[in-house]
Amino acid sequence: MSLDDLTLSPYLHKSFFRNKLIDLCESIASDGNPVEKEIVFLGEHNKHHVFVVDEKGFKFLEEKNLHFFLQLIEACKFTLQDIALLNRNSQPALNYKEINDKMDAKTVVCFGLTTTDLDLPFSIPSYQVQKFENTAYLIAPDLAALRDNPTEKKLLWGALQKIYNL
């Protein structure tokens, strides 16, 4: 299916186009202090599960990776209403404190990122679940690498079963 023939459901349309293309508001408040930027994400984040990717050239994910990601969250018994998908490439200053403070995340699963990328004060190997400040973190290779590698998919699935008690 090509992108020219793609039809979005009302929910996806609302999720993709929730923000204005041009923000005419000033980024400095009337008192002279900078206004905090909100975190841009796909989904409704109702269950406080955050997925972070680093994908250049896309607002969230490339078409094949988005399809794979949707299959992945469905296998975890989630929908886009349950989760938040963040693309760190479009929000390079994003770190674990901001995610925890603004999103109250129960879990953070990172694809193609390291703990250093989120300014976490520790490192963990891929597929190991690590709790820190009431949030469980999981680091995994990027979605493109996982998509076509059955061995890596099995490792990821085992880690997802742990983090989400599946």
N, C-alpha and C positions, 0 to 999 in steps of 0.2 A: 504494500500500500504506500503510495507516495503522500507527501505532505499536502499536495494540492487536493487530494480526495479525503483528507482527514476531517471528521466531524466531531466536535467536542460536545460532551454532554453539558447541560446547564451548570452542573457542579464544577466540572473542570474549567469551563469558560470563566466562571466566577473566580476560581482559584488562580488561574493564570493572569487574569486581567483585573485584579483587585486594586491595583495602584494606578495612579495617573502616569501617563508617559512623560509629562513635563510637570515638575513641581514648581509652582509659581510662588510658593511661600518662602520667606527668608529662612535661612538656616541659623539665624541669630535672633534670639528673643529680644523683646523690647528693653529688657534690663541689661542687654549687652552680653549675656552668657550664651554660649552655643547651645542649640537645641539638640537633645539626644536623638540620634537616628534610630528608627525602629528596625528590628530584624525582619528581613524579607524572606518569606518561606512559602512553600507549596503545601497545602493541607490545612486542616483546622486545628490540629494540635490538642484535641479533646482529652487524650489519654497521656499527654506529656511525654511522648517518645519522640526523640529528635534524631534525625539521620542527616549527616553532614557529608557532602561531596566536594570535590574541587575540580570542576569541569569548565575548561576555558571555552569561550565562544557561545555559551548557552545560558539562558536565565537559570535553568535548573539542570536538566539533563538532555543529552542527545537522544533521539528517538529510540534507538535500540536499547540504550541503557535505561531509559524511562520504562520501556516495556518490561525489561528484566527486573527493575526495581519494583514495579507494581506487582509482578508475580511473587517476588520475595516477601513483600509486606502482606500479601494475601495468604501466603503459606504460614506467616506468623499470626494469622487471624486478625489482621488490621486492615483498615481502609484509609483513604486519604483524610477522612474525618478524624481519625485517631492520632495521626502523626504530623510532624513538621519536617519537611525536606528543605535543607539549607544548602546553597551553593557558596562555599567560602571564597571561591574565585571572584565573585561579584561583591563580596564583603570581607576584604582581606584583614581588617582589624578585628574580626570576630574571634573571641577567645572563650575559654570555658566559663569564666566569671560572668561574662555578658549573657551566655546561654543560660546559666543557672539563675542569674538575677532576673532576667526578663522573661524566661520561658518556664522556669520551675521544672526543669527536665528530670524525669525519673531515670531515663536511659539516654545515652548518646552513643550512636553507632557511627563511626567515621570510615568512609571509603576513600582510600588513596591519600590519607592524611596520617600524620604522626601525632603523638601527644605534644611534641614540641610546637607543632603548627597551631595548637589551641592554647599554648602557654601553660599546659599542665605541669606541675612540679615533679613529675616522675615519667618514666617510660615503661611501656608494656609491649610484649611481643604480640604479633597478630593473633587474633582469635582467643586471647585471654581476657576474661571479664575482670575488671578492676573497679571496686567501689571507692568513691572519693567524695566527701561532702554530700552524702545522701543521694548521689547519682552513680549509676553503673555505666562504665565506659567500655567500649569494644572497638578495637582497631582492626581494619581489614584492608586488603588491596582494593584498588579502584574497581568499579563495576565492570569496565571493559575487560579487565584481566580475569575477573571472576566468571563472567558470562560464558566463556568458552572453555573453562577448565574444570572438569568434573571433580578432580582431587581437591581443588580450592573450594569448590561449592560445598563439598562434604564437610570440610573443616569449618566453613562459615555456618552451615546449618547446625553443626554441633554446638557452636558458640551461641547462636541465636536461641537454640533450645534452652541453654543455660540461662541466658540473660532474661528471657521471657517466660521461663518455666513451662515450656511446651511439651 
